[in-house]
Amino acid sequence: MSSEKQPLLEPNRSESNVLETDEIEIPSNVSTKAHAASTSILAKIRRRQSPPYGTLIDQSSPLPAHSSSMSSSSKYGTIDGMKGSLLVDTFPKTHITRKQFAIAFIAFLIFAAAVAVTLILGLPRLDAKRSEYYAAKFYSSSNIEQIYSHHTVIVDGSPLCSEIGSNLLKQSNGTATAMDVALSALFCSLVTSPHLTRFDSGIVGIYHRNGSAYSFQSLPSLTSFDANVSISNPSLFRSARLLHQRFGRLQWSQVMEPSVQLAITGIPVSESFSKVLKHYKSEIMKQLSDDLQKLFTVNSSKILDVDDLFRIPSLGQTLSFISMNGSNVLEQSNGTIQTLLIDDLSEQLNQPISFDLSEHVPRIEAPIQITMLNNSLKLFTTQPPSSGLVLGQMMSILERVVLNNESMIKLCNDDNRTLKEGAYEFHYIIEALKFAYATYPQLLNVSSIETILSESSIDSIVEKILDSSINNPDIVHEPEYYGFPNKESRIRLDSPLSEKIIVYDGNNGDVVTLSTISRTNLFSGSKRFSPSTGIILDQFNDPIGPQVYPTSPVMIEDFHLGRIRLASSVSGTESIAALAQVLYKIIFNCQELKSATDESRFYYDPKEDHVRYERKFPQAYIDMLMQMFSHYNLKTIKNDRSSVHTVYRLDQRHDHLKSNSSSKRRTKSTTMTNVTNSTLQFDTLFQLITMIDFRQKNGYSNGD
């Protein structure tokens, strides 16, 4: 017999689950001593907890192999030896004590109670949230609309300016025109809101009087002194004087006098101006010259706050001189104002400079006109290079989509709209934004206006939108599909802050809406300040070519009555998108102005090819958009910015500074009804809706 040790226990490989025997067979030739040893081993194994299945028990003395004919259940092992086999159960023995049972029972009771409480308290909340989700209600602000029946003056920057305009209109006893009032408010903005209006600002607007509409544009211009240095021209007053000569009736000094007094005494900082100063605090303290920094701080250390006195030294004298002698004093090479200005700037630039404003003449022309809803309404907006053409194209596309029987949406269906219909509607808005934004690179080519707004062009775009949306909703289109010729054409236009002014004279129905335009913000870029005149101008160190401006004053006229029903002034690429959606809701969804402006909107960034939505947009519509049009990949603003086709939220900062049209006013509540032939008509009583896009969530109106 070999001296090598053999395992005492090994797994039984038999597949049988039947225990054949639990008795020990002892051969006759085994001694009594060996039998006793075997019995002792068995007893010890049975008294202790069995080892895991398959554990081998070694024995020092060799044992012969068990018979191959022996079979047992697979949960058993065998002990072989002395020509006999012993079956051993190797499963561990387990049991539950009373204490363990009690603990488990108590835990079960606690769990059951928690489930019951959760169901009792949570189900109503879940039902409420589910109902809220599927209701898909839009946000409604607590803002109160101010209603005026006779006249109103609305401005973006300072409440003083709306008050000055309103007083001028009332005190003139019908002599002042709406243009007189608008220019008076504009000069006030020059004093109270230099971040919105400066001497080098341009003016873009529309004037409607006696049933006729006029578009006027005066773009910022530059004077170049060498290949690298340019200074903006102080052309604001020349443009204003020519508009006054054409459309005003009051004396020039009457229009300017209120602003002259403000400039001399100084004015309290308005809330909107204070917010801007705080936002640009770093630029003011680090980038502006010492002279400019002193204007916007207390002792060059603390930014001006609300109601702090703001005053530009010498500006009062300059405006007083212009008021008494006319704006041409800025155009005379030997005039006092221009001489002082040139001397200051020549010293700062260390080179002689001069200005020639003789060729700076505002364009006064017919506005772009777009008829809507079977000629019941007419939209007026400004010619390029302002953005009225882009707005007009958006509205034309959306009108054709709404009136198309295949579009899955209905006219004036806001109250009864299903989630699916809403998803189609918002998808069409997004597509219209993309096609219209591809028009921006063409705005400098005046000859393309008729082509862009032609019926064939609009119909072609609408056909693409409907075919893709209904038949191929899963297809992802690149920017080139929408008309962008290349990546360089997908520009994001700069949107310097600007003043917006609307004047309505209820005595004769005259309406003016205008916006200032600038090449840069007051607190960015290089600025030159003339201490002798109080004039701030831009300096450019690179060649400046033609520029497109994201500004779009708009009016909507009742075609049959020849009266203006809606007037708006906006500035900024995102504001153009906001205005288009507000107009869509008012005209095609038959909504009131407040709900149309309160509701959240979409925005398109052509440079990144991103679609964004405001934070309070009903999630049910967003989810339905994702489900029906899978190329809208929902992401928050902090997620992957490199994704090409994304919809993401605006966080509070972006929502506050860039996107919201937040303060709107109208003269009187207007009801629109759906009538025959898919047209909308206003009540016959003349009422005017006015709204204005305030990027800083401010705005001031005055009237009666």
C-alpha positions in Angstrom: 0.0 0.0 0.0 1.3 3.4 -0.9 2.4 5.8 1.8 0.9 8.8 0.0 -2.1 10.3 1.8 -5.5 10.1 0.2 -8.4 12.5 0.8 -11.0 11.2 3.2 -13.9 13.1 1.6 -14.6 13.9 -2.0 -17.7 15.1 -3.9 -20.0 12.6 -5.3 -20.3 13.1 -9.1 -23.6 11.1 -9.4 -26.6 13.0 -10.8 -28.9 10.9 -8.7 -30.9 12.9 -6.1 -32.0 9.7 -4.2 -30.2 8.6 -1.0 -29.7 4.9 -1.4 -28.6 4.1 2.1 -27.6 5.9 5.3 -26.2 2.8 6.9 -22.5 1.7 7.0 -21.6 -1.6 5.5 -18.7 -3.3 7.4 -16.8 -6.1 5.7 -16.4 -9.2 7.7 -12.7 -9.1 7.5 -12.4 -5.7 9.2 -11.2 -5.8 12.8 -13.2 -4.6 15.7 -10.6 -1.9 16.4 -10.9 -0.5 12.9 -14.6 -0.6 13.1 -14.6 1.4 16.3 -12.3 4.0 14.7 -14.6 4.5 11.8 -17.6 4.9 14.0 -15.8 7.5 16.1 -14.9 9.6 13.0 -18.5 9.5 11.8 -19.8 10.6 15.2 -17.4 13.6 15.3 -18.4 14.7 11.8 -22.1 14.6 12.7 -21.6 16.6 15.9 -20.1 19.6 14.3 -21.4 21.9 11.5 -20.7 20.2 8.2 -18.1 21.9 5.9 -19.1 23.4 2.6 -19.9 21.1 -0.2 -16.8 19.6 -1.7 -14.5 20.1 1.3 -12.0 17.2 1.6 -11.2 15.6 4.9 -7.7 14.0 5.0 -6.8 11.0 7.0 -3.3 10.0 7.8 -3.8 6.3 7.1 -4.6 5.4 3.5 -8.0 4.1 2.7 -9.0 2.1 -0.3 -11.2 3.6 -3.0 -15.0 3.1 -2.7 -16.9 1.0 -5.0 -17.8 2.6 -8.3 -21.2 1.1 -8.1 -22.1 3.2 -5.1 -24.5 6.1 -6.0 -25.9 9.0 -4.0 -27.4 12.4 -4.2 -25.2 15.2 -5.5 -25.6 17.1 -2.2 -23.6 14.4 -0.4 -20.0 13.5 -0.1 -18.5 10.0 0.7 -16.0 8.7 3.2 -14.3 5.7 1.8 -12.2 3.2 3.7 -11.8 -0.3 4.8 -13.8 -1.6 1.9 -16.9 0.4 3.0 -18.7 3.6 2.1 -20.2 6.3 4.4 -22.6 8.9 3.0 -22.3 12.3 4.7 -24.7 15.3 4.3 -22.5 18.3 3.6 -25.2 21.1 3.6 -24.8 23.5 6.6 -27.4 23.3 9.3 -29.4 26.6 9.8 -32.1 27.8 12.1 -33.9 31.1 13.1 -34.1 32.1 16.7 -37.1 33.8 18.3 -35.2 37.0 18.7 -34.3 37.1 15.0 -37.9 36.4 14.0 -39.1 39.2 16.2 -36.6 41.7 14.7 -37.6 40.6 11.2 -41.3 41.0 12.0 -40.8 44.5 13.5 -38.8 45.5 10.4 -41.6 44.3 8.2 -44.2 46.3 10.1 -42.1 49.4 9.8 -41.6 48.9 6.1 -45.4 48.3 5.6 -46.2 51.5 7.6 -43.7 53.5 5.5 -45.3 52.2 2.3 -48.8 53.0 3.5 -47.8 56.6 4.5 -46.0 57.1 1.2 -49.0 56.0 -0.7 -51.5 58.0 1.3 -49.5 61.2 1.2 -47.6 60.8 -2.1 -50.2 59.6 -4.5 -52.2 62.9 -4.4 -49.0 64.8 -5.1 -48.0 62.5 -7.9 -51.5 62.9 -9.4 -51.2 66.7 -9.1 -47.7 66.7 -10.7 -49.0 64.4 -13.4 -51.9 66.7 -14.1 -49.7 69.7 -14.1 -47.3 68.0 -16.5 -50.0 67.1 -19.0 -51.7 70.4 -18.7 -48.5 72.0 -20.1 -49.5 75.5 -18.8 -47.2 78.4 -19.7 -45.7 80.7 -17.1 -47.8 83.8 -16.3 -46.0 86.7 -14.7 -47.5 89.0 -12.0 -46.7 92.1 -14.1 -49.6 94.4 -14.4 -50.3 95.9 -17.8 -50.6 99.7 -17.7 -53.5 100.9 -19.9 -53.6 104.4 -21.4 -56.5 105.6 -23.6 -55.2 108.9 -25.0 -51.4 108.8 -25.4 -48.4 106.9 -24.1 -44.6 107.3 -24.2 -42.5 104.2 -23.5 -38.7 104.1 -23.0 -36.2 101.5 -22.0 -33.7 103.5 -19.9 -35.1 106.0 -17.4 -38.5 106.9 -16.1 -37.6 110.6 -16.4 -37.5 110.3 -20.2 -41.0 108.8 -20.5 -42.3 111.5 -18.2 -40.6 114.3 -20.2 -42.1 112.9 -23.4 -45.6 112.6 -21.9 -45.5 116.1 -20.5 -44.4 117.6 -23.8 -47.2 115.9 -25.6 -49.8 117.1 -23.1 -48.5 120.7 -22.6 -48.2 121.4 -26.3 -52.0 121.3 -26.8 -51.8 119.2 -29.9 -48.9 121.2 -31.4 -46.2 118.6 -30.8 -46.0 115.7 -33.2 -45.1 112.1 -32.2 -41.6 112.7 -33.7 -41.1 115.8 -31.5 -41.8 113.7 -28.4 -39.7 110.8 -29.5 -36.7 113.1 -30.1 -37.2 114.8 -26.8 -37.1 111.4 -25.1 -34.0 110.5 -27.1 -32.1 113.5 -25.9 -33.1 112.7 -22.4 -31.7 109.2 -22.8 -28.4 110.8 -23.9 -28.2 112.4 -20.4 -29.7 109.7 -18.2 -28.6 106.4 -20.0 -25.2 106.8 -21.8 -25.0 103.0 -22.0 -28.0 103.2 -24.4 -27.6 106.5 -26.3 -24.4 108.4 -27.1 -23.3 111.2 -29.5 -22.2 108.6 -32.0 -25.3 106.4 -31.9 -27.4 105.7 -35.0 -31.2 105.7 -35.1 -33.5 103.2 -36.8 -37.3 103.5 -36.7 -40.7 103.8 -38.3 -43.1 106.8 -38.3 -46.8 106.3 -39.1 -48.9 109.4 -39.6 -51.9 110.3 -41.7 -52.2 106.7 -43.0 -48.6 106.7 -44.4 -45.6 104.8 -43.0 -42.0 106.0 -43.2 -38.8 104.1 -42.4 -35.8 106.0 -41.3 -32.2 104.9 -40.6 -29.1 106.7 -39.6 -26.2 104.3 -39.1 -23.1 104.9 -37.1 -20.3 106.2 -39.2 -16.5 106.5 -38.7 -13.7 108.9 -39.5 -10.4 107.2 -40.3 -7.1 108.9 -39.6 -4.8 106.2 -40.9 -4.9 102.5 -41.8 -5.4 101.4 -38.2 -7.2 104.2 -36.3 -10.8 105.2 -36.6 -13.0 107.4 -34.5 -16.8 107.2 -34.5 -18.5 110.4 -35.7 -20.7 112.4 -33.3 -23.6 112.2 -35.8 -26.6 111.7 -33.6 -27.7 115.4 -33.5 -27.4 115.8 -37.3 -29.7 112.8 -37.8 -32.1 114.1 -35.2 -32.2 117.6 -36.7 -33.0 116.3 -40.2 -35.8 114.1 -38.8 -37.1 117.1 -36.8 -37.1 119.3 -40.0 -39.1 116.6 -41.8 -41.6 115.5 -39.2 -41.5 117.9 -36.3 -43.5 121.1 -35.5 -42.1 122.4 -32.2 -39.2 124.7 -31.9 -35.8 122.9 -31.7 -35.1 124.5 -28.4 -38.4 123.3 -27.0 -37.6 119.7 -27.9 -34.1 119.9 -26.2 -34.9 122.1 -23.2 -35.9 119.4 -20.6 -32.7 117.4 -21.3 -30.5 120.5 -21.0 -31.8 121.1 -17.5 -31.2 117.4 -16.5 -27.6 117.6 -17.8 -26.9 120.7 -15.8 -28.3 119.5 -12.5 -27.5 115.8 -12.8 -30.0 112.9 -12.4 -30.6 110.0 -10.0 -29.3 106.7 -11.3 -32.2 104.6 -12.5 -32.6 100.9 -11.6 -31.8 99.8 -15.2 -28.7 101.9 -15.3 -27.6 100.6 -11.9 -27.9 97.0 -13.0 -25.8 97.7 -16.0 -23.1 99.4 -14.0 -22.9 96.5 -11.6 -22.8 94.0 -14.4 -19.9 95.9 -16.0 -18.1 96.7 -12.7 -14.9 94.9 -13.7 -14.7 96.6 -17.0 -15.3 100.0 -15.5 -12.7 99.6 -12.8 -10.0 98.0 -15.0 -10.5 99.1 -18.6 -11.9 102.6 -18.7 -9.7 105.7 -18.6 -9.5 107.6 -15.3 -11.7 110.4 -16.7 -14.5 107.9 -17.7 -14.1 105.9 -14.5 -14.8 109.0 -12.4 -18.2 109.4 -14.2 -19.6 106.0 -13.1 -18.1 105.7 -9.6 -18.0 107.5 -6.2 -14.4 108.8 -5.7 -13.2 106.2 -8.3 -13.8 103.4 -5.7 -17.5 102.5 -5.6 -19.9 101.9 -8.5 -22.8 104.3 -8.5 -26.0 102.8 -7.0 -29.7 103.5 -7.5 -30.5 107.2 -6.7 -26.9 108.3 -6.6 -26.3 111.5 -8.6 -25.0 110.9 -12.1 -23.7 113.9 -14.0 -21.2 114.4 -16.8 -19.4 117.7 -16.3 -19.6 120.1 -19.3 -22.3 118.1 -21.0 -24.9 120.6 -19.9 -23.0 123.4 -21.5 -22.7 121.5 -24.7 -26.4 120.6 -24.9 -27.4 124.2 -24.0 -25.2 125.5 -26.9 -26.7 123.0 -29.3 -30.2 123.9 -28.1 -29.7 127.6 -28.8 -27.7 127.4 -32.0 -28.9 124.2 -33.6 -27.1 120.9 -34.2 -25.1 122.3 -37.1 -22.6 123.7 -34.5 -21.2 120.2 -34.4 -20.7 120.2 -38.1 -18.9 123.5 -38.4 -15.1 123.0 -38.5 -14.6 126.3 -36.8 -17.5 126.0 -34.4 -17.0 126.1 -30.6 -18.1 122.5 -29.9 -16.2 120.8 -32.7 -13.1 122.8 -31.9 -13.1 121.8 -28.3 -13.8 118.1 -29.2 -11.0 118.0 -31.8 -8.5 119.6 -29.5 -9.2 117.0 -26.7 -9.0 114.0 -29.0 -6.0 115.2 -31.0 -4.1 115.6 -27.7 -5.1 112.1 -26.6 -4.3 110.4 -29.9 -1.2 112.5 -30.4 -2.2 113.3 -34.0 -4.4 115.9 -35.7 -8.0 114.8 -36.4 -11.1 116.3 -38.0 -14.7 115.4 -38.6 -16.8 115.8 -41.7 -20.5 115.2 -41.1 -21.8 116.9 -44.2 -22.6 113.6 -46.0 -24.2 112.0 -43.0 -27.9 112.1 -43.9 -30.5 109.6 -42.5 -32.3 107.5 -45.1 -36.0 108.2 -45.1 -37.8 105.7 -47.3 -40.8 103.4 -47.6 -40.6 100.5 -45.1 -40.7 96.8 -45.9 -44.4 95.9 -46.1 -45.8 92.4 -45.7 -49.5 91.6 -45.9 -50.9 88.9 -43.8 -54.1 86.9 -43.4 -55.8 87.7 -46.7 -54.7 91.3 -46.6 -56.4 92.1 -43.3 -53.2 93.1 -41.7 -50.0 94.8 -42.9 -46.6 94.5 -41.2 -44.1 97.4 -41.5 -40.5 97.0 -40.7 -37.2 98.7 -41.6 -34.9 98.1 -44.5 -31.5 96.4 -44.3 -28.9 96.5 -42.8 -31.2 96.4 -39.8 -32.9 93.1 -39.2 -36.5 93.8 -40.3 -36.1 91.6 -43.3 -35.2 88.6 -41.1 -38.3 89.3 -39.0 -40.5 89.6 -42.1 -39.3 86.3 -43.5 -40.0 84.5 -40.2 -43.6 85.9 -40.1 -44.2 85.0 -43.8 -43.0 81.4 -43.3 -45.1 80.9 -40.1 -48.2 82.3 -41.8 -48.0 79.9 -44.7 -47.4 77.0 -42.3 -50.4 77.9 -40.2 -52.7 78.2 -43.1 -51.5 75.0 -44.8 -53.9 72.1 -44.3 -51.1 69.6 -43.9 -49.4 71.4 -41.0 -51.2 69.6 -38.2 -51.9 72.9 -36.5 -54.9 75.2 -36.5 -55.5 79.0 -36.5 -56.5 80.4 -33.1 -56.2 77.0 -31.4 -54.2 77.9 -28.3 -56.9 76.9 -25.8 -57.6 73.5 -27.4 -54.1 72.6 -28.5 -53.0 69.0 -27.8 -49.4 68.2 -26.9 -48.8 66.7 -30.3 -50.2 69.9 -32.0 -48.1 72.0 -29.7 -45.0 70.0 -30.6 -45.6 70.5 -34.3 -46.2 74.3 -33.7 -43.0 74.8 -31.8 -41.1 72.6 -34.2 -42.3 74.9 -37.1 -41.2 78.0 -35.1 -37.7 76.5 -34.6 -37.4 75.6 -38.3 -38.6 79.1 -39.3 -35.9 80.7 -37.0 -33.2 78.6 -38.7 -34.2 79.4 -42.3 -34.6 83.1 -41.4 -31.3 83.4 -39.6 -29.6 82.1 -42.8 -30.7 85.4 -44.3 -28.5 87.5 -42.1 -25.4 87.2 -44.4 -27.5 88.6 -47.3 -28.7 91.8 -45.6 -25.8 93.8 -47.0 -27.0 92.9 -50.5 -30.0 95.1 -51.0 -30.9 93.5 -54.3 -31.7 90.2 -52.5 -34.7 91.7 -50.6 -37.4 90.9 -53.2 -36.0 87.4 -53.7 -36.0 86.6 -50.0 -39.6 87.7 -49.5 -41.0 86.4 -52.8 -43.9 84.0 -52.8 -41.8 81.3 -54.6 -39.0 81.6 -52.0 -41.4 81.4 -49.0 -43.4 78.5 -50.5 -40.2 76.6 -51.2 -39.1 76.9 -47.5 -42.6 76.0 -46.3 -42.6 72.9 -48.5 -39.3 71.8 -47.1 -40.4 72.3 -43.5 -43.7 70.4 -43.9 -42.2 67.5 -45.9 -39.3 67.0 -43.4 -41.6 67.4 -40.3 -44.3 65.1 -41.4 -42.6 62.5 -43.6 -39.0 62.5 -42.3 -39.0 63.7 -38.7 -35.9 61.8 -37.7 -33.6 63.3 -40.3 -31.0 65.7 -38.9 -30.3 68.7 -41.2 -27.0 70.5 -41.2 -26.9 74.3 -41.3 -26.2 74.3 -45.0 -29.7 72.8 -45.5 -31.2 76.0 -44.1 -29.2 78.2 -46.4 -26.0 79.0 -44.6 -23.4 78.9 -47.4 -20.5 78.0 -45.1 -19.5 77.9 -41.4 -18.1 81.5 -41.6 -21.6 82.7 -42.5 -23.1 81.3 -39.3 -22.4 84.5 -37.4 -23.6 85.5 -34.0 -24.2 89.3 -34.2 -23.1 91.6 -31.5 -26.0 93.2 -29.6 -24.8 96.4 -27.9 -27.4 97.8 -25.5 -29.7 100.3 -27.1 -32.5 102.7 -26.2 -36.0 101.8 -27.4 -38.7 104.4 -27.6 -42.4 104.2 -28.6 -44.7 107.2 -28.8 -48.5 107.1 -29.5 -50.6 110.2 -29.9 -54.2 109.3 -29.5 -55.4 112.6 -30.9 -54.5 111.8 -34.4 -53.3 108.2 -34.3 -49.6 109.0 -35.0 -47.1 106.4 -33.8 -43.3 106.4 -33.7 -41.1 103.5 -32.8 -37.3 103.8 -32.8 -34.2 102.2 -31.5 -30.7 103.5 -31.2 -27.8 101.4 -32.5 -24.1 101.4 -31.6 -21.1 99.5 -32.8 -20.0 98.6 -29.2 -21.2 98.7 -25.7 -20.2 101.7 -23.6 -18.0 99.6 -21.3 -16.2 97.5 -23.9 -13.7 98.4 -26.6 -11.7 101.6 -26.6 -13.4 104.8 -25.7 -12.3 108.4 -26.0 -13.8 111.0 -23.6 -13.7 114.8 -24.3 -13.7 116.6 -20.9 -14.3 119.9 -22.5 -17.6 118.8 -24.2 -18.7 115.7 -22.2 -18.8 113.7 -25.5 -17.9 110.0 -25.5 -16.8 108.4 -28.8 -15.5 104.9 -29.9 -12.0 104.3 -31.1 -11.3 101.4 -33.5 -7.8 100.1 -34.1 -8.8 97.7 -36.9 -10.5 98.3 -40.2 -14.3 98.3 -39.9 -16.4 97.2 -42.8 -20.1 97.2 -43.4 -22.1 95.8 -40.5 -25.5 94.2 -40.0 -27.5 95.4 -37.0 -29.9 93.1 -35.0 -32.5 95.9 -34.6 -36.1 95.7 -35.8 -38.7 98.3 -35.1 -42.1 97.0 -36.3 -45.7 98.1 -36.7 -48.8 96.2 -37.7 -51.6 98.1 -39.4 -55.2 97.3 -39.8 -55.3 97.3 -43.6 -59.0 98.4 -43.8 -58.9 101.2 -41.3 -55.3 102.4 -42.0 -54.6 102.5 -38.3 -51.7 101.0 -36.4 -52.7 98.2 -34.1 -49.3 97.1 -32.7 -46.0 98.9 -32.3 -42.8 97.4 -31.1 -39.1 98.2 -30.8 -36.5 95.5 -30.2 -32.8 95.1 -30.5 -30.6 92.0 -30.4 -30.6 88.7 -32.4 -32.4 86.8 -29.6 -34.9 89.7 -29.3 -35.7 89.3 -33.0 -36.6 85.6 -32.3 -38.6 86.7 -29.2 -40.5 89.3 -31.2 -41.4 86.8 -34.0 -42.8 84.4 -31.4 -44.8 87.1 -29.6 -46.3 88.3 -32.9 -47.1 84.7 -33.9 -49.0 84.1 -30.6 -51.0 87.4 -31.0 -51.8 87.1 -34.7 -52.1 83.4 -35.3 -53.0 82.0 -31.9 -55.3 85.0 -31.0 -53.6 85.5 -27.6 -53.7 88.6 -25.5 -50.4 90.6 -25.3 -49.6 89.7 -21.8 -49.8 85.9 -22.3 -48.0 86.2 -25.6 -45.1 88.0 -23.9 -45.1 86.0 -20.7 -44.8 82.6 -22.3 -41.4 81.0 -22.7 -39.7 80.9 -26.1 -37.0 79.2 -28.2 -33.8 80.8 -29.5 -31.4 79.7 -32.1 -27.6 80.3 -32.1 -26.4 79.8 -35.7 -22.7 79.8 -34.8 -23.0 76.8 -32.5 -26.2 75.4 -34.2 -27.8 75.3 -30.8 -31.5 75.7 -30.1 -32.3 76.9 -26.6 -35.4 77.3 -24.6 -36.3 79.4 -21.6 -36.3 77.8 -18.2 -40.1 77.8 -17.6 -41.1 76.2 -20.9 -43.6 73.4 -20.1 -41.6 70.1 -20.0 -44.4 68.1 -21.6 -43.9 70.0 -24.9 -40.1 69.6 -24.7 -40.5 65.8 -24.2 -43.0 65.6 -27.0 -40.5 67.5 -29.3 -37.8 65.0 -28.4 -40.1 62.1 -29.0 -41.5 63.3 -32.3 -38.4 65.0 -33.7 -35.4 63.0 -32.4 -32.8 65.3 -33.6 -33.7 67.7 -30.8 -31.3 66.4 -28.1 -32.2 67.9 -24.8 -29.2 69.2 -22.8 -28.8 71.7 -20.1 -26.5 74.7 -20.7 -23.7 73.1 -18.6 -23.7 69.9 -20.6 -21.7 69.1 -23.7 -21.4 72.3 -25.7 -19.8 70.6 -28.7 -22.9 68.7 -29.6 -24.1 70.0 -32.9 -27.9 69.5 -32.6 -29.0 70.4 -29.1 -31.8 72.0 -27.2 -30.7 73.3 -23.9 -32.0 75.5 -21.1 -31.1 79.1 -20.5 -29.8 79.4 -17.0 -30.9 82.4 -15.0 -28.0 84.6 -16.0 -28.6 84.2 -19.7 -32.3 84.4 -19.2 -31.8 87.7 -17.5 -29.3 89.4 -19.7 -30.0 88.2 -23.2 -33.3 86.7 -23.8 -36.4 88.0 -22.1 -38.8 90.5 -23.4 -40.0 91.4 -20.0 -41.7 94.8 -19.8 -44.5 95.5 -22.2 -47.3 98.1 -22.2 -50.4 98.6 -24.2 -52.9 101.4 -24.4 -56.0 99.4 -24.1 -57.1 95.7 -24.0 -57.7 94.3 -27.4 -59.8 91.3 -28.4 -59.2 89.5 -31.6 -61.7 87.0 -33.0 -61.4 84.2 -35.6 -63.7 85.1 -38.5 -64.4 83.7 -41.9 -61.7 83.0 -44.5 -59.1 82.3 -41.9 -58.5 86.0 -41.1 -58.2 87.9 -37.9 -59.9 91.2 -37.3 -59.6 93.7 -34.5 -62.5 95.4 -32.8 -63.6 98.5 -34.7 -62.9 100.8 -31.8 -59.4 102.0 -32.3 -57.0 100.5 -29.8 -53.3 100.2 -29.9 -51.1 97.5 -28.5 -47.5 98.7 -27.8 -44.7 96.5 -26.6 -41.0 96.9 -26.2 -38.2 94.5 -25.6 -36.2 95.3 -22.5 -33.1 93.2 -22.2 -32.5 94.3 -18.6 -36.0 93.6 -17.4 -36.8 97.3 -17.1 -38.8 99.8 -19.0 -40.9 102.9 -18.2 -44.1 104.2 -19.6 -46.1 107.4 -19.0 -49.4 108.5 -20.4 -53.1 109.0 -19.8 
